[in-house]
Amino acid sequence: MPEMLTVDLHPIFRSDRDIDAAVRTAIFRAAREKIKVVEIITGKGSGKLKKRVLATLNQPHLKKLYRRVETDNDNDGRVLVRF
């Protein structure tokens, strides 16, 4: 059983639908397979992608699946979701 699942959003950063689908899929997979941490790589750009990811994670149906969301202090382009 893997400890961490990584989702890199760089290839799909222009498509909101693909971003939402990738984040949702990762969260559902982690909850189903008992993965402890999902690492979402958003990049260090303007911050729009990171805001989009955080808004997606804040949806009530996803929020009940994980314990907390952390933004990495050392790396601005990374969001950690802990289960």
KEVO-493443 format. One record per residue (C-alpha): z, x, y; residue in three letters; residue number from 1. Coordinates in pm, whole numbers, plus 50000, padded with zeros to 5 digits. Layout:
      up    east   north    aa     i
       Z       X       Y   Ala   NUM
...
***
This chain:
      up    east   north    aa     i
   50000   50000   50000   Met     1
   49896   50160   50332   Pro     2
   50158   50206   50603   Glu     3
   49914   50167   50894   Met     4
   49590   49985   50960   Leu     5
   49370   50117   51241   Thr     6
   49121   49906   51437   Val     7
   48888   50090   51676   Asp     8
   48739   49855   51934   Leu     9
   48509   50111   52098   His    10
   48192   49995   51916   Pro    11
   48241   49627   52009   Ile    12
   48397   49648   52357   Phe    13
   48126   49434   52519   Arg    14
   48167   49127   52298   Ser    15
   48479   48917   52356   Asp    16
   48411   48715   52042   Arg    17
   48390   49028   51826   Asp    18
   48707   49172   51986   Ile    19
   48902   48853   51912   Asp    20
   48768   48839   51557   Ala    21
   48854   49204   51486   Ala    22
   49209   49167   51619   Val    23
   49268   48841   51432   Arg    24
   49128   48981   51108   Thr    25
   49350   49289   51132   Ala    26
   49663   49083   51202   Ile    27
   49595   48841   50915   Phe    28
   49517   49128   50676   Arg    29
   49834   49317   50773   Ala    30
   50047   49006   50726   Ala    31
   49885   48931   50390   Arg    32
   49901   49288   50253   Glu    33
   50246   49371   50399   Lys    34
   50118   49655   50618   Ile    35
   50390   49775   50854   Lys    36
   50186   49879   51162   Val    37
   49846   49789   51304   Val    38
   49710   50044   51549   Glu    39
   49451   49899   51788   Ile    40
   49251   50159   51978   Ile    41
   49130   50018   52309   Thr    42
   49048   50337   52497   Gly    43
   49163   50459   52835   Lys    44
   48905   50287   53055   Gly    45
   48980   50034   53326   Ser    46
   49231   49847   53110   Gly    47
   49031   49525   53070   Lys    48
   48993   49568   52696   Leu    49
   49366   49634   52656   Lys    50
   49448   49320   52858   Lys    51
   49209   49121   52640   Arg    52
   49375   49248   52323   Val    53
   49725   49174   52455   Leu    54
   49616   48820   52553   Ala    55
   49476   48764   52204   Thr    56
   49796   48891   52045   Leu    57
   50000   48660   52267   Asn    58
   49849   48347   52111   Gln    59
   50119   48140   51936   Pro    60
   49949   48131   51594   His    61
   49927   48512   51588   Leu    62
   50260   48577   51755   Lys    63
   50453   48426   51465   Lys    64
   50296   48674   51219   Leu    65
   50430   48998   51371   Tyr    66
   50763   49123   51507   Arg    67
   50661   49308   51824   Arg    68
   50379   49468   52021   Val    69
   50419   49812   52175   Glu    70
   50197   50005   52409   Thr    71
   50204   50374   52330   Asp    72
   50373   50576   52606   Asn    73
   50187   50895   52514   Asp    74
   49844   50736   52480   Asn    75
   49740   50454   52715   Asp    76
   49446   50358   52497   Gly    77
   49652   50248   52199   Arg    78
   49843   49930   52112   Val    79
   50080   49919   51814   Leu    80
   50165   49590   51641   Val    81
   50473   49610   51418   Arg    82
   50542   49374   51127   Phe    83
***
